[in-house]
Amino acid sequence: MTASAPDPRLESLRGRLLPGAVRTVRVVGFDGADVLVRVVDAGEGASETGRIPLHDVSMRRVEHPSELFTVGQEIEAEETGRWRGGQPHFSARACENPALRAFLLGCAPGQVVTGVHGFGVFVHVDGEPEGMCTGFVRVPDLTWGWIEHPSQAVEAGRRITAEVITAETRSGQIALSLKALQEDPLIRFAGQAGLVLTGTVVRILPFGVLVRLAPDVVGLLHLSERGGGPSATPGRLVAEGEPITVKVTEVDLERHRVRLCAVGRAAES
């Protein structure tokens, strides 16, 4: 299968999340809840004014940045990009904890790390500063299979191995993926397209049912493909946990989905 071109919008977002250069800036005032700063290390004769938005002021919650900074104070801040009029924006929170920043910079996308899964899908990554919890796994990145709750894929206190997606200095978190280290089950299942199989109904949706056909492989039987008349609803036709025989009409590796149809309707077509 030919790899699809990366989505330019996602690449742009990834670029904005990557750590920027650390600059020395001097607080020159406040604009509402934003901090106005002048770049100190811009070079001889150069003077550039930027701002630190409130959400990038600190990892601590403050009502106003004047609780943390005073006019004339010099601080280190990460450059996050240029906005209206080309004015540079900075993040003070990205440099607030030097030990945390050094740890995050050492976690490159694609790197494999280990840690202990805590509450929810937060992970204590090996080597992180004491008292921190830097790892986070979104539910879609836990497993290739269908799950209704993270506890079906991991359990609290268990050590896990995951791949780094991004390490963000501004949020202080590392986005991780467990399934990135697992083979996509649809690659082996692709040869089943066109076959009639018996699976188990795992979820009833308003527009159809999800059927488990193999470990970590779930297909969608749309209501329009099920039959039973225009007024039939999935809940009236099948029940969760019930076996059902279907035909695999499509295995879409790019979108990672399996389409199904009822055997009777397949025979008619």
Order of alpha helices (4+ residues) and beta strands (2+ residues): alpha-beta-beta-beta-beta-beta-alpha-beta-beta-beta-beta-beta-alpha-beta-beta-beta-alpha-alpha-beta-beta-alpha
